[in-house]
Amino acid sequence: MLRNSLETNVNLLTKFITTCGSIALFASHQNPLALIRHGRRVFNYRPNKDDTFFCNSMIRAHMDMRQFAESFTLYRNLRKDTGFKPDGYTFTALAKSCGLDVAIWEGQELHCHVIKVWLCLDLYVSTSLVDMYAKFWEDSFASKLFDEMMETSRVSWTALICGYARLGDMSNARRLFDQMPEKGLAAFNAMIDGYVKLGDMGSARSLFDEMTDRNVVYWTSMMYGYCHHGDVQSARSLFDAMAEKNLISWNVMIWGYDLGALDLGRWVHKFVRRKRLDRVMNICTALVDMYAKCGETREAKRLLMRCLNRKQLLGMP
């Protein structure tokens, strides 16, 4: 079927390449890149590559597998050698690729192409460029693009806020956040993460308390911030208030206890035993590390031997 359709049925070829990319990305395939290479061979076999959707599917397949250089090289070759006409989907995918790869020259080249084809006013393309420049740490370019946008969305606001927060410029991040018409969880997360990294736990907690929908990720992020900056008691109060606790939140609490908080570390250990979570290797390892840091080498060694014995009994590698 493929042999007979290589020249005529571009929809079938597009679906084939998209399927190769999806299986490589989501299925537990032994060699996912082999699937992409196979899809690329099929793509290269078709001489006429003027179908934009067909070309976009191959560019996206490379990008999804983090083959950023391949995605941009393919784009360049298609523009040079074929009748390929990029659209908004092409530019949003490639802007994401350039941003993730921090490919500054390629990103600037892409921006020029966007202007040439008059897609600079497209909401999705402009938003992807704002996000790209923010990932380049070029906050001035990102801000200028954002200000020039005729229409903005929650995603474009969040992209610029994330850029400022990543740079540690929390004054500009907060200014934008306060002006944001509709605040989403991603914007809250960027702000909280930025404040935590700067050690401004008061501002982080204030935003955390404003959130109406807080999942375990946000709780754990706040707990990590408190522990990282030495306020284990505040971390514990949050931990106690959590409705649902996962392995990461347990590990954060155990990790947070130092020489001055051995009694709290023992309290966590008792709690872990009651919940039978001390059988989980990650938590067991974190407890050993906690006791070792607290100078309780005998307890650390005893717990370590128990972990190793349990690992042998379960036949774990």
C-alpha positions as CSV (number, residue, x, y, z in Angstrom):
1,M,0.0,0.0,0.0
2,L,2.8,2.4,0.9
3,R,4.7,1.5,-2.3
4,N,1.7,2.3,-4.5
5,S,0.9,5.5,-2.6
6,L,4.3,7.2,-2.3
7,E,3.6,9.4,-5.3
8,T,-0.1,10.0,-4.9
9,N,-1.5,9.7,-1.4
10,V,0.1,12.4,0.7
11,N,-2.5,12.1,3.4
12,L,-1.5,8.4,4.0
13,L,2.2,9.4,4.1
14,T,1.5,12.2,6.5
15,K,-0.4,9.8,8.8
16,F,2.5,7.3,8.5
17,I,5.1,9.8,9.6
18,T,2.8,11.1,12.4
19,T,2.3,7.6,13.6
20,C,6.1,6.9,13.6
21,G,6.6,10.0,15.7
22,S,3.8,9.1,18.2
23,I,5.0,5.6,18.7
24,A,8.6,6.8,19.2
25,L,7.5,9.4,21.7
26,F,4.9,7.6,23.7
27,A,5.4,3.8,23.3
28,S,8.1,1.8,25.0
29,H,10.0,1.1,21.8
30,Q,13.5,-0.2,22.1
31,N,14.9,2.2,19.6
32,P,12.6,5.2,19.2
33,L,15.1,7.1,16.9
34,A,15.0,4.2,14.5
35,L,11.3,4.9,13.9
36,I,12.1,8.6,13.2
37,R,14.8,7.6,10.8
38,H,12.4,5.2,9.0
39,G,9.8,7.9,8.8
40,R,12.4,10.3,7.4
41,R,13.4,7.8,4.7
42,V,9.8,7.6,3.6
43,F,9.6,11.4,3.7
44,N,12.7,11.7,1.6
45,Y,11.4,9.2,-1.0
46,R,8.6,11.4,-2.1
47,P,10.1,13.9,-4.6
48,N,7.3,16.5,-4.4
49,K,7.4,18.1,-1.0
50,D,5.1,21.1,-1.5
51,D,2.4,20.0,0.9
52,T,2.8,22.1,4.1
53,F,1.0,19.6,6.4
54,F,3.2,16.8,5.2
55,C,6.4,18.7,5.8
56,N,5.2,20.0,9.2
57,S,4.6,16.4,10.3
58,M,8.3,15.5,9.7
59,I,9.6,18.7,11.3
60,R,7.4,18.1,14.4
61,A,8.6,14.4,14.6
62,H,12.2,15.6,14.8
63,M,11.4,18.2,17.3
64,D,9.4,15.9,19.6
65,M,12.4,13.6,19.8
66,R,14.6,16.6,20.7
67,Q,16.4,16.4,17.4
68,F,16.4,20.2,17.2
69,A,19.2,20.6,14.7
70,E,17.6,18.1,12.3
71,S,14.2,19.9,12.5
72,F,15.8,23.3,11.6
73,T,18.1,21.9,8.9
74,L,15.1,20.2,7.3
75,Y,13.2,23.5,7.3
76,R,16.1,25.3,5.6
77,N,16.5,22.6,3.0
78,L,12.7,22.6,2.2
79,R,12.7,26.4,1.7
80,K,15.8,26.2,-0.5
81,D,15.0,23.2,-2.6
82,T,11.2,22.7,-2.8
83,G,8.0,24.6,-3.1
84,F,7.3,24.3,0.6
85,K,5.4,27.3,2.1
86,P,5.7,27.4,5.9
87,D,2.6,28.4,7.9
88,G,1.9,29.3,11.5
89,Y,2.1,25.7,12.6
90,T,5.6,25.5,11.1
91,F,6.8,28.6,12.9
92,T,5.3,27.7,16.3
93,A,7.0,24.3,16.2
94,L,10.4,25.7,15.1
95,A,10.3,28.5,17.7
96,K,9.7,25.9,20.4
97,S,12.6,23.9,19.0
98,C,15.0,26.9,18.9
99,G,14.0,27.9,22.4
100,L,14.5,24.4,23.9
101,D,17.9,24.2,22.1
102,V,18.8,27.8,22.9
103,A,19.7,28.1,19.2
104,I,19.9,31.9,19.1
105,W,21.1,32.4,15.5
106,E,18.5,30.0,14.2
107,G,15.8,31.7,16.3
108,Q,16.7,35.1,14.9
109,E,16.6,33.7,11.4
110,L,13.2,32.3,12.0
111,H,11.9,35.6,13.4
112,C,13.1,37.3,10.1
113,H,11.2,34.7,8.1
114,V,8.0,35.3,10.2
115,I,8.2,39.0,9.3
116,K,8.8,38.3,5.6
117,V,5.6,36.1,5.3
118,W,3.5,38.6,7.4
119,L,2.8,36.2,10.2
120,C,4.2,38.4,13.0
121,L,0.7,39.5,14.0
122,D,-0.6,35.9,14.4
123,L,-1.3,35.3,18.1
124,Y,0.2,31.8,18.3
125,V,3.3,32.6,16.3
126,S,3.9,35.8,18.3
127,T,3.4,33.9,21.5
128,S,5.9,31.2,20.5
129,L,8.5,33.9,19.6
130,V,8.0,35.6,23.0
131,D,8.5,32.3,24.7
132,M,11.6,31.6,22.5
133,Y,13.3,34.9,23.4
134,A,12.4,34.4,27.0
135,K,14.2,31.0,26.9
136,F,17.2,32.8,25.3
137,W,17.3,35.1,28.4
138,E,16.6,38.0,26.0
139,D,13.9,39.6,28.2
140,S,14.2,43.0,26.3
141,F,13.3,41.3,22.9
142,A,10.6,39.2,24.5
143,S,9.1,42.3,26.2
144,K,9.2,44.3,22.9
145,L,7.5,41.5,21.0
146,F,4.9,41.2,23.7
147,D,4.1,45.0,23.7
148,E,3.7,44.9,19.9
149,M,1.2,42.1,19.9
150,M,-2.3,43.2,18.8
151,E,-3.8,40.3,20.8
152,T,-2.5,38.5,23.8
153,S,-3.5,35.3,25.6
154,R,-2.9,33.7,28.9
155,V,-0.1,31.7,27.3
156,S,1.7,34.8,26.0
157,W,1.5,36.6,29.4
158,T,2.8,33.5,31.2
159,A,5.7,33.1,28.7
160,L,7.0,36.6,29.5
161,I,6.4,36.2,33.2
162,C,8.4,32.9,33.1
163,G,11.2,34.7,31.3
164,Y,11.5,37.4,33.9
165,A,11.2,34.9,36.8
166,R,13.9,32.7,35.2
167,L,16.2,35.7,35.1
168,G,15.4,36.5,38.8
169,D,13.8,39.8,37.8
170,M,10.8,39.4,40.1
171,S,9.9,43.1,40.1
172,N,9.0,43.0,36.4
173,A,7.5,39.5,36.8
174,R,5.3,40.7,39.6
175,R,4.3,43.8,37.6
176,L,3.1,41.7,34.7
177,F,1.5,39.2,37.0
178,D,-0.6,41.9,38.7
179,Q,-1.6,43.3,35.3
180,M,-2.5,39.8,33.9
181,P,-6.3,39.8,33.1
182,E,-6.7,36.1,33.9
183,K,-4.2,34.3,36.0
184,G,-3.6,30.6,35.4
185,L,-1.8,27.9,37.5
186,A,1.3,28.1,35.2
187,A,1.8,31.8,36.0
188,F,1.3,31.2,39.8
189,N,3.9,28.4,39.6
190,A,6.4,30.6,37.8
191,M,6.0,33.4,40.3
192,I,6.3,31.0,43.3
193,D,9.3,29.2,41.9
194,G,11.0,32.6,41.2
195,Y,10.4,33.8,44.8
196,V,11.6,30.5,46.2
197,K,14.8,30.6,44.3
198,L,15.5,34.1,45.6
199,G,14.6,33.1,49.2
200,D,11.6,35.4,49.4
201,M,9.4,32.8,51.1
202,G,7.0,35.5,52.4
203,S,6.0,36.6,48.8
204,A,5.9,32.9,47.7
205,R,3.6,32.0,50.6
206,S,1.4,35.0,49.9
207,L,0.8,33.8,46.3
208,F,0.5,30.2,47.4
209,D,-2.3,31.2,49.8
210,E,-4.1,33.0,47.0
211,M,-4.3,29.9,44.8
212,T,-7.7,28.2,44.8
213,D,-6.5,25.0,43.1
214,R,-3.3,23.7,44.7
215,N,-2.1,20.2,43.8
216,V,0.8,18.2,45.4
217,V,3.4,19.8,43.1
218,Y,2.7,23.3,44.4
219,W,2.7,22.1,48.0
220,T,6.0,20.3,47.5
221,S,7.6,23.3,45.8
222,M,6.8,25.5,48.9
223,M,8.0,22.8,51.3
224,Y,11.3,22.5,49.3
225,G,11.7,26.3,49.5
226,Y,11.2,26.3,53.3
227,C,13.6,23.4,53.8
228,H,16.2,24.9,51.4
229,H,16.2,28.1,53.3
230,G,16.3,26.4,56.8
231,D,12.7,26.9,57.9
232,V,11.9,23.3,58.5
233,Q,9.0,24.1,60.9
234,S,7.1,26.0,58.2
235,A,7.7,23.1,55.8
236,R,6.3,20.7,58.4
237,S,3.2,22.8,59.0
238,L,2.5,22.7,55.2
239,F,3.3,19.0,55.2
240,D,0.8,18.4,58.0
241,A,-1.9,20.4,56.1
242,M,-1.4,18.5,52.8
243,A,-4.5,16.4,51.9
244,E,-2.4,14.1,49.7
245,K,1.3,13.2,50.1
246,N,3.5,11.5,47.5
247,L,7.0,10.2,47.5
248,I,8.5,13.5,46.4
249,S,6.9,15.4,49.3
250,W,8.1,12.7,51.8
251,N,11.6,12.9,50.3
252,V,11.6,16.7,50.6
253,M,10.7,16.6,54.2
254,I,13.3,14.0,55.1
255,W,15.9,15.9,53.1
256,G,15.1,19.1,54.9
257,Y,16.2,17.8,58.4
258,D,19.7,18.7,59.5
259,L,21.6,18.6,62.8
260,G,19.3,21.0,64.5
261,A,16.1,19.1,63.6
262,L,16.9,15.5,64.5
263,D,13.8,15.2,66.6
264,L,11.6,16.2,63.7
265,G,13.5,13.8,61.5
266,R,12.7,11.0,63.9
267,W,9.0,12.1,63.9
268,V,9.0,11.7,60.1
269,H,10.6,8.3,60.4
270,K,7.9,7.2,62.8
271,F,5.2,8.6,60.5
272,V,6.7,6.8,57.5
273,R,6.8,3.5,59.4
274,R,3.1,3.8,60.4
275,K,2.2,4.4,56.7
276,R,4.6,1.5,55.8
277,L,6.4,3.8,53.4
278,D,9.8,2.8,54.8
279,R,9.6,-0.2,52.4
280,V,9.9,2.2,49.4
281,M,13.6,2.3,48.4
282,N,13.7,6.1,47.6
283,I,12.3,7.0,51.0
284,C,14.5,4.5,52.8
285,T,17.6,6.0,51.1
286,A,16.4,9.5,52.1
287,L,16.1,8.4,55.7
288,V,19.6,7.0,55.7
289,D,20.9,10.2,54.3
290,M,19.0,12.3,56.9
291,Y,20.4,10.3,59.8
292,A,23.9,10.4,58.4
293,K,23.7,14.2,58.1
294,C,22.5,14.5,61.7
295,G,25.5,12.5,62.9
296,E,23.4,9.5,63.8
297,T,25.8,7.1,62.0
298,R,24.7,4.0,64.0
299,E,21.0,4.5,63.1
300,A,22.0,5.3,59.5
301,K,24.0,2.1,59.2
302,R,21.2,0.0,60.8
303,L,18.6,1.5,58.4
304,L,21.0,1.0,55.4
305,M,21.5,-2.7,56.2
306,R,17.7,-3.1,56.5
307,C,17.2,-1.5,53.1
308,L,19.9,-3.7,51.5
309,N,18.4,-6.8,53.0
310,R,14.9,-5.9,51.8
311,K,16.4,-5.2,48.3
312,Q,18.0,-8.7,48.2
313,L,14.8,-10.4,49.3
314,L,12.8,-8.6,46.6
315,G,15.5,-9.6,44.0
316,M,16.0,-5.9,43.0
317,P,19.2,-5.1,41.0
